[in-house]
C-alpha cells in the first residue's frame, strides 16, 4: 500500500493532538480534537480538507498509552483505516534528541516517525478491548505486588531501630495487610485468566507460552500485551532486542572491539520478568539446568549464562506459538 499522508496523534484523556506530514506539505500541520467519536469524525473531515486524501491512503500512528487510546483504536478499526500502535519507549528513543515537550510537538514527532519508518512498521491488528483490559489488570496486579513488598520489607527494617512494643504492633498490622494483599493478588490473577479465556486466539497463545517451563501467568500475559498477541512482534530475536536481552557487540577499526553486551535501551519490566523466568527454568527444566551448570563449569559468568537462558526461553515461546503446539522437554525422554 502506498500511503500519501502520515498522521501522528498524541492522545490524552480528553483530547487528541493531530499532526499531518506528507511529501506535498512543506511543514507539518497541527490541530486538536476531542477524544471521542465526534472528535474523530471532525478529524477525518479536517484531514481531507487539508490534504484531499482520505481512506486507506492515510497512515495513522500513535503511542500505545493504555486505556486512553481505546476509543480511537476502535474507531479506526471500524472504519478500516490503517494504523500503528507504537511502543512509547521505542518512539522516544528512535527520534533523537527532543528539546522541549508538549502535546503539539509530540504529535509532530510521531507524524515524522511514521513518515520515515512506515515501510518497516507492521499495521496493528487491534484485538478490541481485551488487550487493553488485560494491560490494566496487569498494572493493577503490579501495584498490589509493590504494596505487598513495602509491607513485607519495612517491618523487618524497622525492628532493628524501634522498640519491641512498637515493632511488634507494626509487624502484626503489616502481616494482616500482607495477607489481604495476597488474596487480592490471587483475585487479580484469576481475573486475568478469565479475561484471556474470553478470546480464543489469546487463550491459545497464552497456553502455548505457559507450556514452556519458567513461563508463568505474568510473563505470558505481558507478552500478549507487548506483542499484541504475537502480531506486532513475531520473532524471538526482535522481542529479545525489545526486552534488552539480545547481546550486541561494538566494533570500529582497530581501537574499539567490545565483547557483546545487552543494551540499557529496553523494556525493563519485561527484562526483569524474563530474568525471574530464567532462574525458575534453570531450577526445573533439565535441559536448561544442564546447560547452565556446564557453562558455569567452563568459567562463564553467571549473569552471562542467565541471559543466554532468557534468550532460549524466548526462542521456545515464539517457536511454540508459531508451530501451534505446546513445548515438549526433550531431555525427559533421554535415558539416564
MILUMTI-326995 format. One record per residue (C-alpha): x, y, z. Coordinates in nm, 3 decimals, always signed. Example, Ala and Ser with C-alpha at 12.3 -4.5 7.8 and 13.67 -1.06 7.14 Angstrom:
// residues 2
      east     north        up
    +1.230    -0.450    +0.780
    +1.367    -0.106    +0.714
END
This chain:
// residues 336
      east     north        up
    +0.000    +0.000    +0.000
    +0.131    +0.344    -0.095
    +0.039    +0.596    +0.172
    +0.014    +0.966    +0.086
    -0.042    +1.129    +0.425
    +0.101    +1.029    +0.763
    -0.100    +1.118    +1.070
    +0.076    +1.143    +1.407
    -0.154    +1.151    +1.708
    -0.072    +1.233    +2.069
    -0.351    +1.109    +2.294
    -0.458    +1.241    +2.633
    -0.770    +1.180    +2.841
    -0.989    +1.450    +2.689
    -0.819    +1.549    +2.363
    -0.606    +1.423    +2.076
    -0.338    +1.636    +1.909
    -0.312    +1.553    +1.539
    -0.020    +1.637    +1.307
    -0.004    +1.571    +0.932
    +0.306    +1.505    +0.725
    +0.348    +1.424    +0.356
    +0.570    +1.490    +0.058
    +0.346    +1.773    -0.057
    +0.330    +1.954    +0.278
    +0.620    +2.192    +0.340
    +0.559    +2.195    +0.716
    +0.359    +1.961    +0.943
    +0.002    +2.080    +1.009
    -0.142    +2.055    +1.359
    -0.493    +2.058    +1.506
    -0.656    +1.940    +1.829
    -0.982    +1.742    +1.862
    -1.187    +1.585    +2.139
    -1.105    +1.225    +2.232
    -1.444    +1.087    +2.133
    -1.627    +0.968    +1.821
    -1.749    +1.317    +1.731
    -1.391    +1.445    +1.753
    -1.261    +1.160    +1.538
    -1.516    +1.234    +1.265
    -1.414    +1.600    +1.266
    -1.052    +1.488    +1.242
    -1.119    +1.289    +0.923
    -1.308    +1.584    +0.771
    -1.020    +1.818    +0.859
    -0.758    +1.581    +0.711
    -0.947    +1.557    +0.382
    -0.991    +1.935    +0.370
    -0.620    +1.995    +0.432
    -0.478    +1.726    +0.202
    -0.754    +1.597    -0.025
    -0.667    +1.247    +0.096
    -0.891    +1.000    +0.276
    -0.940    +0.629    +0.338
    -0.658    +0.377    +0.312
    -0.413    +0.632    +0.169
    -0.381    +0.765    +0.524
    -0.141    +0.609    +0.773
    -0.219    +0.674    +1.139
    +0.039    +0.633    +1.415
    +0.003    +0.684    +1.791
    +0.157    +0.574    +2.117
    +0.018    +0.268    +2.293
    -0.081    +0.457    +2.609
    -0.336    +0.217    +2.752
    -0.700    +0.298    +2.812
    -0.696    +0.648    +2.652
    -0.611    +0.502    +2.311
    -0.903    +0.259    +2.315
    -1.178    +0.481    +2.162
    -0.959    +0.592    +1.870
    -0.826    +0.242    +1.801
    -1.181    +0.105    +1.793
    -1.293    +0.390    +1.562
    -1.006    +0.337    +1.314
    -1.065    -0.039    +1.315
    -1.435    +0.012    +1.242
    -1.352    +0.249    +0.954
    -1.090    +0.003    +0.817
    -0.822    +0.271    +0.834
    -0.458    +0.154    +0.863
    -0.287    +0.244    +1.190
    +0.007    +0.155    +1.409
    +0.008    +0.149    +1.789
    +0.374    +0.209    +1.873
    +0.553    +0.146    +2.199
    +0.619    +0.484    +2.372
    +0.970    +0.378    +2.475
    +1.059    +0.289    +2.116
    +0.924    +0.620    +1.987
    +1.116    +0.817    +2.247
    +1.449    +0.659    +2.159
    +1.400    +0.647    +1.782
    +1.375    +1.015    +1.705
    +1.693    +1.163    +1.851
    +1.721    +1.448    +2.100
    +1.396    +1.635    +2.163
    +1.422    +1.985    +2.312
    +1.107    +2.069    +2.498
    +0.792    +1.861    +2.523
    +0.423    +1.931    +2.470
    +0.132    +1.757    +2.300
    +0.170    +1.950    +1.975
    +0.543    +1.871    +1.948
    +0.479    +1.506    +2.033
    +0.215    +1.476    +1.759
    +0.457    +1.623    +1.504
    +0.732    +1.388    +1.621
    +0.501    +1.085    +1.582
    +0.399    +1.202    +1.232
    +0.765    +1.234    +1.138
    +0.834    +0.887    +1.278
    +0.550    +0.738    +1.071
    +0.668    +0.924    +0.759
    +1.026    +0.797    +0.797
    +0.958    +0.437    +0.908
    +0.620    +0.337    +0.764
    +0.774    +0.080    +0.528
    +0.918    -0.110    +0.826
    +0.613    -0.081    +1.051
    +0.354    -0.354    +1.080
    -0.008    -0.242    +1.096
    -0.176    -0.308    +1.427
    -0.438    -0.581    +1.418
    -0.643    -0.442    +1.704
    -0.797    -0.710    +1.925
    -1.073    -0.491    +2.059
    -1.090    -0.408    +2.426
    -0.950    -0.729    +2.572
    -0.578    -0.645    +2.544
    -0.637    -0.300    +2.693
    -0.832    -0.457    +2.980
    -0.554    -0.713    +3.022
    -0.294    -0.437    +3.041
    -0.500    -0.258    +3.308
    -0.538    -0.577    +3.514
    -0.163    -0.640    +3.494
    -0.095    -0.284    +3.610
    -0.338    -0.336    +3.898
    -0.161    -0.657    +3.996
    +0.177    -0.484    +3.979
    +0.060    -0.212    +4.219
    -0.062    -0.478    +4.462
    +0.273    -0.660    +4.444
    +0.464    -0.337    +4.511
    +0.244    -0.265    +4.812
    +0.296    -0.617    +4.946
    +0.671    -0.576    +4.915
    +0.656    -0.248    +5.104
    +0.462    -0.401    +5.394
    +0.689    -0.707    +5.395
    +1.025    -0.530    +5.397
    +0.952    -0.221    +5.611
    +0.864    -0.405    +5.937
    +1.185    -0.610    +5.919
    +1.397    -0.298    +5.876
    +1.205    -0.112    +6.146
    +1.258    -0.389    +6.405
    +1.630    -0.304    +6.422
    +1.569    +0.061    +6.517
    +1.240    +0.061    +6.705
    +1.127    -0.060    +7.048
    +0.984    -0.409    +7.093
    +0.626    -0.292    +7.155
    +0.612    -0.063    +6.853
    +0.792    -0.318    +6.638
    +0.550    -0.595    +6.741
    +0.249    -0.373    +6.668
    +0.376    -0.272    +6.323
    +0.470    -0.631    +6.238
    +0.126    -0.761    +6.335
    -0.055    -0.490    +6.140
    +0.170    -0.542    +5.838
    +0.112    -0.917    +5.848
    -0.264    -0.865    +5.822
    -0.220    -0.625    +5.532
    +0.015    -0.866    +5.351
    -0.239    -1.147    +5.389
    -0.509    -0.920    +5.245
    -0.284    -0.819    +4.955
    -0.202    -1.185    +4.886
    -0.573    -1.258    +4.846
    -0.616    -0.952    +4.623
    -0.324    -1.058    +4.402
    -0.474    -1.406    +4.361
    -0.807    -1.248    +4.272
    -0.640    -1.024    +4.013
    -0.465    -1.326    +3.860
    -0.795    -1.511    +3.845
    -0.950    -1.213    +3.663
    -0.658    -1.212    +3.418
    -0.709    -1.580    +3.334
    -1.086    -1.533    +3.300
    -1.037    -1.237    +3.065
    -0.790    -1.425    +2.842
    -1.028    -1.723    +2.830
    -1.289    -1.500    +2.661
    -1.079    -1.471    +2.344
    -0.981    -1.798    +2.175
    -0.667    -1.673    +1.990
    -0.540    -1.510    +2.310
    -0.619    -1.818    +2.515
    -0.439    -2.046    +2.269
    -0.116    -1.842    +2.261
    -0.132    -1.786    +2.637
    -0.143    -2.162    +2.698
    +0.129    -2.228    +2.441
    +0.360    -1.977    +2.608
    +0.294    -2.126    +2.951
    +0.385    -2.473    +2.827
    +0.750    -2.356    +2.843
    +0.899    -2.414    +3.188
    +0.986    -2.086    +3.355
    +0.697    -1.904    +3.186
    +0.406    -1.839    +3.418
    +0.088    -1.635    +3.411
    +0.261    -1.296    +3.441
    +0.527    -1.343    +3.171
    +0.278    -1.496    +2.926
    +0.022    -1.219    +2.989
    +0.271    -0.936    +2.945
    +0.395    -1.094    +2.622
    +0.040    -1.098    +2.486
    +0.013    -0.726    +2.559
    +0.358    -0.620    +2.434
    +0.332    -0.823    +2.112
    -0.042    -0.760    +2.055
    -0.092    -1.136    +2.072
    +0.229    -1.204    +1.875
    +0.125    -0.990    +1.577
    +0.338    -0.673    +1.609
    +0.642    -0.878    +1.718
    +0.657    -1.230    +1.579
    +1.027    -1.318    +1.609
    +1.217    -1.413    +1.924
    +1.523    -1.209    +1.828
    +1.315    -0.892    +1.784
    +1.148    -0.940    +2.120
    +1.487    -1.012    +2.279
    +1.609    -0.677    +2.147
    +1.291    -0.506    +2.269
    +1.337    -0.660    +2.615
    +1.708    -0.578    +2.638
    +1.835    -0.936    +2.650
    +1.986    -0.955    +2.300
    +2.364    -0.902    +2.320
    +2.518    -0.654    +2.076
    +2.889    -0.605    +2.015
    +3.076    -0.282    +1.938
    +3.350    -0.275    +1.675
    +3.512    +0.014    +1.496
    +3.851    -0.010    +1.325
    +4.124    -0.146    +1.550
    +4.062    +0.069    +1.858
    +3.711    -0.047    +1.957
    +3.632    -0.415    +1.989
    +3.398    -0.470    +2.284
    +3.252    -0.810    +2.358
    +2.875    -0.841    +2.305
    +2.661    -0.698    +2.584
    +2.296    -0.614    +2.635
    +2.166    -0.262    +2.585
    +2.012    -0.044    +2.856
    +1.754    +0.070    +2.599
    +1.485    -0.184    +2.677
    +1.151    -0.260    +2.834
    +1.295    -0.309    +3.181
    +0.979    -0.462    +3.325
    +0.988    -0.738    +3.065
    +1.361    -0.784    +3.115
    +1.310    -0.831    +3.488
    +1.027    -1.080    +3.434
    +1.239    -1.283    +3.192
    +1.519    -1.283    +3.445
    +1.288    -1.439    +3.706
    +1.164    -1.689    +3.449
    +1.520    -1.789    +3.357
    +1.608    -1.871    +3.718
    +1.292    -2.081    +3.752
    +1.373    -2.261    +3.426
    +1.729    -2.336    +3.541
    +1.585    -2.495    +3.854
    +1.309    -2.706    +3.698
    +1.400    -2.764    +3.330
    +1.651    -3.049    +3.297
    +1.796    -2.929    +2.968
    +1.847    -2.570    +3.083
    +1.980    -2.684    +3.420
    +2.240    -2.899    +3.243
    +2.325    -2.611    +3.009
    +2.362    -2.365    +3.298
    +2.587    -2.597    +3.503
    +2.804    -2.676    +3.200
    +2.860    -2.309    +3.117
    +2.941    -2.223    +3.478
    +3.196    -2.505    +3.489
    +3.351    -2.364    +3.170
    +3.410    -2.039    +3.357
    +3.129    -1.828    +3.212
    +2.992    -1.551    +3.432
    +2.662    -1.636    +3.598
    +2.479    -1.334    +3.452
    +2.603    -1.410    +3.100
    +2.467    -1.764    +3.127
    +2.133    -1.647    +3.267
    +2.100    -1.400    +2.979
    +2.158    -1.689    +2.737
    +1.881    -1.880    +2.918
    +1.649    -1.578    +2.880
    +1.707    -1.590    +2.505
    +1.646    -1.964    +2.498
    +1.314    -1.911    +2.677
    +1.209    -1.655    +2.418
    +1.313    -1.888    +2.138
    +1.096    -2.163    +2.284
    +0.795    -1.933    +2.340
    +0.793    -1.794    +1.987
    +0.856    -2.139    +1.840
    +0.557    -2.291    +2.022
    +0.331    -2.004    +1.915
    +0.448    -2.024    +1.553
    +0.415    -2.403    +1.550
    +0.087    -2.405    +1.736
    +0.177    -2.696    +1.964
    +0.294    -2.697    +2.329
    +0.663    -2.718    +2.415
    +0.796    -3.066    +2.493
    +1.104    -3.108    +2.710
    +1.318    -3.346    +2.505
    +1.563    -3.435    +2.780
    +1.292    -3.606    +2.984
    +1.277    -3.877    +2.716
    +1.652    -3.947    +2.731
    +1.787    -4.237    +2.930
    +1.978    -4.152    +3.247
END
